[in-house]
Amino acid sequence: MRGVPAIPEATFAFRVDDELKARSGKLARAHDRTGAQLPPDFMRSHVEREEQAGGHDAWFRREARIGLAAANARDTISAEARRRTTRRKIAKAS
């Protein structure tokens, strides 16, 4: 059923200072939420963001390994050769 929160499977109890509690309560009310809804919302968004970052990190590491392998095999194009190729393409397009 939409709009009805599921019964939690775990309960967290933690302490925050009064200022943070007041600020988070104000923020919750501004977004039509309760203070109790903020921690699960925050945890959910944090986990999703970290999972996405982990996926990006894995992709980046794969690309770096490929680049390093190409450089070690001397299978690269020098910057000057790349510039010459680009200049030829520009000249042909003109």
Buried (B, 14 or more C-beta within 10 A) or exposed (E): EEEEEEEEEEEEEEEEEEEEEEEBBEEBEEEEBEBEEBEBEEEEEEEEEEEEEEEEEEEEEEEEEEEEEEEEEEEEEEEEEEEEEEEEEEEEEE
